[in-house]
Amino acid sequence: MNHCKYRYLAIFSLLLLLWDPNTAWAQRSKKKEKESVPQQRNKNSGLGEYYFSEGMKFFVLENYQKAIDQFGKSLEMDPDNGGTHYAIADAYSRIGNQPEAIAYAEKALKLDDTNKYFYQLLAGLYEKDKKFAQAIKVYQDQMKKMPEDLESYFNLANIYLFQEKFEDAIKLYDKVEKTIGINEDVVRQKQQIYLKLNKPNEAIVEGKKLVETFPEEIKYAILLAEIYISNGRQKEAIPLLQNIIEQGADQAQARLVLSDIYRTNGQTDKADQELLLAFSSPDLEPDTKVQILISYSKNLKDDASKKNALKLADLIIKAHPGEAKAYAIYGNLLEMSKEKQKAREAYSKACSLDNSSFEIWHQIIRLDWELNEVDSLTKHSEQALELFPNQGVFWFFNGYAYLTKKDYDKAVQSLEESKKLSSENKQLLNDINMMLGDSYNGLSDHIRSDAAYEAVLANDPENASVLNNYSYYLSLRKEKLDKAKQMAGKLVEKHPDNPTYLDTYAWILYMMEDYQQARKYLEKAAKNSTNGTILEHYGDVLYKLGETDLALQQWMKAKQAGESSDQIDKKIAQKKLYE
C-alpha cells in the first residue's frame, strides 16, 4: 500500500469517527432525543451513515464537489451532526470556497466545542483568509476548553510571530514551559524573538537555562557560545568552549567556534591550530570540512596560509579516505600551488571514488593539456566520453590529442562531433574550426580545410593561429599567394619580432620568388630562433640568392636543431637545394 493510500485511510477513519451518531460529536439536543421515534431515528441514522460513507469515497478520490453532495444528503438525515459539518467544511476548503468552508466549520464548532479538530480547522481557515483576530479567538477558546492541548499554544504563537506581536508570543511560550518544563524548541523560539528585539541578555539567559537543564547536551553550550560571539562577548564564550573541549565531547564543533573567535581577534596562529585539531576529528562531517576549507581557500594571502590549507586538505583525506570531495578540494589547492602533476593525481583519485563529476573530469583533462601529456589526454578524454558523450568539450580535447598525434582521421571525427554539440559556444567553435582546418589539411582535403579556416576568420578576423597556419599552407600549395601574403602581413605588422610569423611571411615571399625580401625577414627570424624549419628556410633563400656556402651553414644548423625537412641530409651532402 502506498503512502497516498495511508493518508486517505487516515482521513477516512477520522471523518467516520467525527460522524458517528453515537459519540458526543453527534450533539443532538436532549429534547429531540426524547421526542424522536426510535425506529425513525435508526432509519435516518442508517441513511445518514450510508450517504456519509458515499461522500468519503468521493473525498478520497479528490472529487470534493460530489463528496459535498453526499455529505449534504447525510446532513439532511442528521442536521446537528458536527462531524458532517466538519467534513463539508474540509471539502469546501479544498476546492477554494472559503466562505462556505468557514460557515460549516463555525457550525461544526458550535455543535461540538470539545473536539480539537474543529478548532484547528476553523482557526486554520481564518488564518488562510487573513482573519487573524478571529483565528486568535478560536485558539484562545480552545486553550480555555482544553488547557492540556499544547498544540493550540504553538499555533497561536505562530500567529503572534507573523503579526510581530513578539511579547504575546513569549508569554505563550512561558505558559508552555510551566506545563512541560524546559524545552529546546520553546527556548530556541524565545531566543530568536529576543535577538530580533535586540535583547541579547534575555537570549543568553534562555541559553543558560538549556545548558543547566541538559548539561550532557554539548550542542546547547555551543549554541550559547555562538550567541555570545554574535553579540561581541567572545571572552565569555571562550571558557565555555574550553570546558567542552576538556570534557572530551564534540570537541570538533567547539574547536571550530573557538577558531573563529581567535581569527576575529587576529590570533591567526591559534585559529589555525584549533582548525587543524578540528579537522583531525573523524566526528566532524566531511562535507562540513570541505565547505570550511573552500571558504578558507578564498583568502589565501601568503605561502603560510597556502601551506596550512594543504595540511587541512591532507587531514580530511586521512580522516575520510573514501571521500571523493576531499581529494577534489586537495586537487584544487595543489593546482593553486602550481603543483599540476600532484593536482591531477588528486583529481584522478577523486574520480576513482566517484566518477560522476563532470567538473573533476574537466580538471584532469585540462591539466593533461597544460602538461602536454598527449597519451594521458587521449586516455582520459575517452574515459570521460564514455560517461559524458554529449559534452562537446571532451570531444574537442580528444580531437586535439589525435591531431597532435597526426591521426587526422580520428581527429576529424572527434572535432566534427564536438562542433555538433557546441553550437552555442562561439569561442569553442572557433578553436574547433581552427583544428579542423589543420586536420583536413593533414588529410589533403584542402576545400574543407580552407572552409574551416574561413569560418574562424569570419568570427575573429585577427585570429593569429589561423592567419599563420592558413597562409603557410596556401604557400606550400602555391595557391592564393596574394591572399596568403595579406594574412601573414597582418601578423608581422602586429608581431614584428615573432620568429614563427616572420618565417611564414618570408616563405610566402619565397614562393612568390621575392628572395631579397624573404631573406630580410628570415634573417631576422633566425636571429631570434633556433628552430630547424626557420634555419632551413633561411638556407634555401640564401641558396636562391647564390650564397651557397652561407646556405650550407644554415642547413647544417637546421639539422643540428631538428624539426627540419626530409631533404636536409641531401641538401647538405650535395650542397644543392632540393624542393
C-alpha positions in Angstrom: 0.0 0.0 0.0 1.5 3.4 -0.9 1.8 6.5 1.2 -1.1 8.2 -0.5 -3.5 5.4 0.4 -2.3 5.5 4.0 -3.1 9.2 4.1 -6.6 8.6 2.7 -7.3 5.9 5.2 -6.3 8.2 8.0 -8.7 10.9 6.7 -11.4 8.3 6.1 -11.1 7.0 9.7 -11.1 10.4 11.2 -14.1 11.6 9.4 -16.1 8.5 10.0 -15.3 8.9 13.7 -16.4 12.5 13.6 -19.7 11.5 12.0 -20.5 8.6 14.4 -24.0 9.4 15.8 -23.4 7.5 19.0 -20.5 9.7 20.1 -20.6 13.1 21.8 -19.9 14.7 18.5 -23.4 14.0 17.2 -24.6 16.7 19.6 -28.3 16.0 19.3 -30.4 18.0 21.8 -31.9 16.1 24.6 -35.3 17.4 23.6 -35.0 16.0 20.1 -33.8 12.7 21.6 -36.9 12.4 23.7 -39.4 13.4 21.0 -37.9 11.3 18.2 -39.4 7.9 17.3 -36.6 5.2 17.8 -37.4 3.4 14.6 -37.3 6.6 12.5 -34.1 7.7 14.2 -32.4 4.4 13.4 -33.6 4.6 9.8 -32.3 8.2 9.4 -29.1 7.3 11.2 -28.5 4.4 8.8 -29.2 6.6 5.7 -27.0 9.3 7.1 -24.2 6.9 7.6 -24.7 5.5 4.1 -24.5 9.0 2.5 -21.5 9.9 4.6 -19.7 6.8 3.6 -20.5 7.5 -0.1 -19.2 11.1 0.4 -16.0 9.7 1.8 -15.4 7.6 -1.3 -15.6 10.7 -3.4 -13.5 12.7 -0.9 -10.7 10.1 -1.1 -10.8 10.3 -4.9 -10.5 14.1 -4.5 -13.8 14.6 -6.2 -14.8 17.1 -3.5 -17.9 18.5 -5.1 -19.6 15.1 -5.3 -18.4 14.4 -1.7 -20.1 17.6 -0.6 -23.3 16.5 -2.3 -23.3 13.2 -0.4 -22.3 14.8 2.9 -25.2 17.2 2.3 -27.7 14.3 2.0 -26.2 12.9 5.2 -26.8 16.2 6.9 -30.5 16.1 5.8 -30.8 12.9 7.8 -28.9 14.3 10.8 -28.7 18.1 10.6 -27.0 18.5 14.0 -24.1 16.2 13.3 -20.9 18.2 13.9 -18.7 15.7 12.2 -20.7 16.1 8.9 -20.4 19.8 9.1 -16.7 19.4 9.6 -16.4 17.1 6.6 -18.3 19.6 4.4 -16.1 22.5 5.6 -13.0 20.5 4.9 -14.2 19.6 1.3 -15.1 23.2 0.6 -11.7 24.4 1.8 -10.0 22.0 -0.7 -11.9 23.5 -3.7 -11.1 27.0 -2.5 -14.6 28.0 -1.4 -13.5 29.8 1.8 -16.9 31.4 2.7 -18.7 28.1 2.7 -15.9 26.3 4.4 -15.8 28.9 7.2 -19.6 28.7 7.6 -19.7 25.0 8.0 -16.6 25.0 10.3 -18.3 27.6 12.5 -21.4 25.4 12.7 -19.3 22.3 13.5 -17.6 24.0 16.4 -20.9 25.5 17.6 -22.4 22.0 17.7 -19.3 20.5 19.5 -16.8 22.6 21.3 -15.0 19.6 22.8 -13.4 18.4 19.5 -9.9 19.9 18.9 -10.0 19.2 15.2 -13.0 21.6 14.9 -11.0 24.3 16.5 -8.0 23.6 14.3 -9.9 23.6 11.1 -11.8 26.8 11.8 -8.7 28.7 13.0 -6.8 27.5 10.0 -9.5 28.7 7.7 -9.5 32.1 9.4 -5.7 32.3 9.1 -5.9 31.5 5.4 -8.4 34.2 5.0 -6.2 36.6 7.0 -8.8 36.9 9.7 -6.2 36.8 12.4 -8.4 38.3 15.2 -11.0 35.5 14.7 -8.3 32.8 14.5 -6.7 34.1 17.7 -10.1 33.9 19.5 -10.6 30.3 18.3 -7.3 29.3 19.7 -7.9 31.2 22.9 -11.2 29.4 23.3 -9.6 26.1 22.7 -6.9 26.8 25.3 -9.6 27.6 27.9 -11.6 24.4 27.0 -8.5 22.2 26.5 -5.6 23.6 28.5 -3.7 20.4 28.2 -3.6 20.5 24.4 -0.3 22.4 23.8 -0.7 22.4 20.0 -3.1 25.3 20.3 -0.4 27.3 22.2 2.1 26.8 19.4 -0.4 27.6 16.7 -1.4 30.8 18.5 2.2 31.7 19.0 2.8 31.4 15.2 0.1 33.9 14.6 1.6 36.3 17.1 5.0 35.9 15.4 3.5 36.5 12.0 1.9 39.7 13.3 5.2 40.6 15.1 3.4 40.5 18.5 6.6 39.2 20.0 5.8 39.9 23.6 2.5 38.0 23.3 4.3 35.0 21.8 6.8 35.0 24.6 4.0 34.9 27.2 2.5 31.9 25.5 5.9 30.1 25.4 6.3 30.8 29.1 2.9 29.1 29.7 4.0 26.1 27.8 7.2 25.9 29.8 5.3 25.9 33.0 3.3 22.9 31.8 6.1 20.8 30.1 9.3 22.2 31.6 12.4 23.5 29.7 12.1 22.5 26.1 14.6 23.1 23.3 12.1 24.2 20.7 10.4 26.7 23.0 13.7 28.1 24.2 15.1 28.5 20.7 11.9 30.3 19.6 12.2 32.7 22.6 15.9 33.2 21.8 15.1 34.1 18.2 12.5 36.6 19.4 14.8 38.2 21.9 17.6 38.5 19.3 15.1 40.1 16.9 14.1 42.6 19.6 17.8 43.3 20.2 17.7 41.8 23.7 20.8 39.6 23.7 20.9 39.4 27.5 17.5 37.7 27.6 18.5 35.4 24.8 21.6 34.4 26.8 19.5 33.7 29.9 17.4 31.4 27.8 20.5 29.6 26.5 21.9 29.2 30.1 18.6 27.5 31.0 19.2 24.8 28.4 22.8 24.3 29.4 21.9 24.0 33.1 18.9 21.7 32.4 20.7 19.4 29.9 24.4 19.6 30.8 25.1 16.4 28.8 23.9 18.1 25.6 27.1 19.8 24.3 25.2 21.4 21.4 23.4 23.8 23.8 26.7 25.1 25.2 27.9 25.6 21.6 24.7 27.5 20.7 25.1 29.7 23.8 28.8 30.4 22.8 27.7 31.4 19.3 25.2 33.9 20.8 28.0 35.3 23.0 30.1 35.7 19.9 27.5 37.3 17.7 26.9 39.9 20.4 30.6 40.8 20.8 31.1 38.8 24.1 33.8 36.5 22.9 35.6 36.5 26.3 32.5 34.8 27.9 32.4 32.2 25.1 36.0 31.1 25.3 35.8 29.4 28.8 32.5 27.8 27.8 34.1 26.2 24.7 37.3 25.3 26.5 35.2 23.4 29.1 33.6 21.4 26.3 37.0 20.5 24.9 38.2 19.4 28.4 35.1 17.2 28.7 36.3 15.4 25.5 32.8 15.5 23.9 32.1 17.0 20.5 35.5 18.7 20.5 35.5 19.4 16.8 32.5 21.7 16.8 33.8 23.6 19.9 37.2 23.9 18.3 35.6 25.3 15.1 33.8 28.0 17.1 37.0 28.7 19.1 39.0 29.0 15.9 36.5 31.7 14.6 37.0 33.7 17.8 40.8 33.6 17.6 40.7 34.6 13.9 38.3 37.5 14.6 40.7 38.7 17.3 43.6 38.5 14.9 45.2 35.5 16.6 45.8 33.6 13.3 48.2 31.0 14.7 45.8 29.9 17.5 42.9 30.0 15.0 44.8 27.7 12.6 45.9 25.4 15.4 42.2 24.9 16.5 41.1 24.4 12.9 43.8 21.7 12.4 42.7 19.9 15.6 39.0 20.1 14.5 39.9 18.7 11.0 41.7 15.8 12.7 38.5 14.5 14.1 36.5 11.9 12.1 33.4 13.0 14.0 33.2 16.3 12.0 31.3 15.6 8.8 33.5 15.6 5.7 31.0 17.9 3.9 31.4 20.4 6.7 35.2 20.3 6.5 35.1 20.7 2.7 32.8 23.8 3.0 35.1 25.3 5.6 38.2 24.6 3.5 36.5 26.1 0.4 35.8 29.3 2.4 39.3 29.3 3.9 41.0 28.8 0.5 39.3 32.0 -0.8 41.5 34.1 1.5 45.0 32.6 1.0 47.2 35.6 1.2 50.7 34.1 1.6 52.7 30.9 1.4 52.0 30.1 5.0 48.2 30.2 4.6 48.5 28.0 1.4 50.6 25.5 3.3 48.1 25.4 6.1 45.3 24.9 3.6 47.1 21.9 2.2 47.5 20.5 5.7 43.8 20.8 6.3 43.1 19.0 3.0 45.5 16.3 3.9 43.8 15.9 7.3 40.4 15.5 5.5 41.8 12.7 3.4 43.4 10.9 6.3 40.1 11.2 8.4 37.9 10.3 5.4 40.0 8.3 2.9 36.9 7.2 0.9 35.5 10.8 0.4 35.8 12.0 -3.2 35.2 15.6 -2.3 38.3 15.6 0.0 40.5 14.6 -2.9 38.8 17.2 -5.2 39.5 20.1 -2.8 43.0 18.8 -2.3 43.5 18.9 -6.1 42.2 22.5 -6.2 44.7 23.6 -3.6 47.6 21.8 -5.2 46.7 23.5 -8.5 46.7 26.8 -6.8 50.2 26.0 -5.6 51.3 25.3 -9.2 51.7 21.6 -8.4 49.9 20.4 -11.5 51.1 16.8 -11.6 50.1 16.2 -7.9 46.8 18.0 -8.6 46.0 15.7 -11.4 46.7 12.7 -9.2 44.3 14.0 -6.5 41.6 14.6 -9.1 42.2 11.1 -10.5 41.8 9.7 -7.1 38.5 11.6 -6.6 37.3 10.1 -9.9 38.2 6.6 -8.9 35.9 7.1 -5.8 33.2 8.9 -7.7 33.3 9.2 -11.5 30.1 11.2 -11.8 31.6 14.7 -11.6 31.9 16.5 -14.9 33.9 19.3 -13.3 36.6 16.9 -11.9 37.0 15.1 -15.3 37.3 18.5 -16.9 40.1 19.5 -14.5 42.0 16.2 -15.2 41.8 16.7 -19.0 42.7 20.4 -18.8 45.8 19.5 -16.8 46.7 16.8 -19.3 46.5 19.5 -22.0 48.5 22.1 -19.9 51.2 19.4 -19.1 51.3 18.5 -22.8 50.9 14.8 -22.0 49.1 13.7 -25.1 48.8 10.0 -24.2 47.1 10.8 -20.9 44.9 13.3 -22.7 43.8 10.7 -25.2 43.1 8.1 -22.4 41.3 10.5 -20.1 39.2 12.2 -22.7 38.0 8.8 -24.0 37.1 7.7 -20.4 35.2 10.9 -19.9 33.3 10.5 -23.2 32.1 7.1 -22.0 30.4 8.9 -19.1 29.5 12.2 -20.8 29.1 11.5 -24.6 27.1 14.8 -25.1 29.9 17.1 -23.8 31.4 18.9 -26.7 34.5 20.0 -24.7 35.6 16.4 -24.2 35.3 15.6 -27.9 37.3 18.8 -28.5 40.2 17.6 -26.3 40.0 14.2 -27.8 40.3 15.7 -31.2 43.2 17.8 -30.1 45.0 14.7 -28.8 44.6 12.9 -32.1 45.6 15.9 -34.1 48.8 16.2 -32.0 49.5 12.5 -32.8 48.8 13.3 -36.5 46.0 10.8 -36.6 44.0 13.1 -38.7 41.0 10.8 -39.4 40.3 10.3 -35.7 40.9 14.0 -35.1 38.3 15.0 -37.7 35.7 12.5 -36.3 36.1 13.9 -32.8 36.2 17.5 -33.8 33.2 17.3 -36.0 31.3 15.7 -33.1 32.4 18.5 -30.9 31.2 21.0 -33.4 27.7 19.5 -33.5 27.5 19.7 -29.7 29.0 23.2 -29.3 26.9 25.4 -31.5 26.2 27.9 -28.7 29.8 28.4 -27.7 31.4 30.7 -30.2 34.9 30.6 -28.7 35.0 26.9 -28.6 33.6 26.8 -32.2 36.5 28.9 -33.3 39.0 26.6 -31.7 37.2 23.6 -33.2 37.3 25.1 -36.7 40.9 26.1 -36.3 41.9 22.5 -35.5 39.6 21.1 -38.2 41.5 23.3 -40.7 44.8 21.7 -39.5 43.3 18.2 -39.6 41.7 18.5 -43.0 45.0 19.9 -44.3 46.7 16.8 -42.9 44.3 14.7 -45.0 45.0 16.9 -48.0 41.3 17.9 -48.1 42.0 21.5 -48.9 38.5 22.5 -49.6 37.3 21.6 -46.1 40.5 22.9 -44.6 40.1 26.3 -46.2 36.3 26.4 -45.3 37.2 25.7 -41.6 39.8 28.5 -41.5 37.4 30.9 -43.2 34.7 30.1 -40.6 37.1 31.2 -37.9 38.1 34.4 -39.6 34.5 35.3 -40.2 34.1 35.5 -36.4 37.6 36.5 -35.5 39.5 38.2 -38.4 42.6 38.8 -36.2 43.0 35.1 -35.1 46.8 34.8 -35.1 46.9 31.0 -35.3 44.6 30.7 -38.2 46.2 33.6 -40.1 49.6 31.9 -39.7 48.6 28.3 -40.5 46.2 29.2 -43.3 48.6 31.4 -45.1 51.5 29.0 -44.6 49.6 26.0 -46.0 48.5 28.2 -49.0 52.1 29.0 -49.6 53.1 25.3 -49.6 50.3 24.6 -52.1 51.4 27.8 -54.1 47.7 28.8 -54.2 46.2 32.2 -53.5 49.6 33.7 -52.6 48.3 37.3 -52.6 45.7 36.3 -50.0 48.4 34.4 -48.1 50.7 37.4 -48.1 48.0 39.7 -46.9 47.1 37.4 -44.0 50.8 36.8 -43.0 51.5 40.5 -43.4 48.9 41.3 -40.7 50.8 39.1 -38.3 54.2 40.6 -39.0 52.8 44.1 -38.6 51.4 43.3 -35.2 54.2 41.0 -34.1 57.3 42.2 -35.8 59.7 40.1 -33.6 57.8 36.8 -33.7 60.1 34.3 -35.5 57.2 31.9 -36.5 55.2 34.7 -38.1 58.4 36.2 -39.8 59.2 32.7 -41.2 55.6 32.3 -42.6 55.7 35.7 -44.3 59.2 35.1 -45.6 58.2 31.7 -47.0 55.2 33.2 -48.9 57.6 35.8 -50.4 60.0 32.9 -51.3 57.1 31.2 -53.1 56.4 34.5 -54.9 60.2 34.5 -55.9 60.8 37.7 -54.0 64.0 36.3 -52.5 65.6 39.6 -51.3 62.6 40.4 -49.2 62.3 36.8 -48.0 66.0 37.0 -46.9 65.3 40.1 -44.9 62.6 38.6 -42.8 64.2 35.2 -42.4 67.5 36.7 -41.3 65.6 38.5 -38.5 63.7 35.3 -37.6 66.9 33.3 -37.5 68.4 35.7 -35.0 65.6 35.1 -32.6 65.1 31.4 -33.0 67.0 28.1 -33.2 64.0 26.3 -34.9 65.2 23.9 -37.5 62.5 24.8 -40.1 63.3 28.5 -39.9 67.0 27.9 -40.3 66.4 25.5 -43.2 64.2 28.1 -44.9 66.9 30.7 -44.4 69.4 28.4 -46.1 67.0 27.8 -49.0 66.7 31.6 -49.6 70.4 32.1 -49.4 70.9 29.3 -52.0 68.4 31.0 -54.3 70.5 34.2 -53.9 73.6 32.3 -54.9 75.2 32.3 -51.5 75.8 28.5 -51.4 78.4 28.5 -48.5 76.1 30.5 -46.2 73.2 28.3 -47.2 75.2 25.2 -46.3 75.9 26.7 -42.9 72.3 27.3 -42.2 71.3 23.8 -43.4 73.8 22.3 -41.0 72.4 24.4 -38.1 68.9 23.2 -39.1 69.9 19.6 -39.0 71.5 20.0 -35.6 68.4 21.8 -34.3 65.9 19.2 -35.5 62.5 19.8 -37.0 63.9 20.1 -40.5 62.6 18.5 -43.7 63.3 15.1 -45.1 65.6 16.7 -47.7 68.0 18.2 -45.3 70.7 15.4 -45.5 70.6 15.5 -49.3 71.0 19.3 -49.3 74.0 19.1 -47.1 75.6 16.2 -48.9 75.3 17.6 -52.3 75.3 21.3 -51.4 72.3 21.8 -53.5 68.7 22.9 -53.0 66.0 20.2 -53.3 62.4 21.2 -53.0 
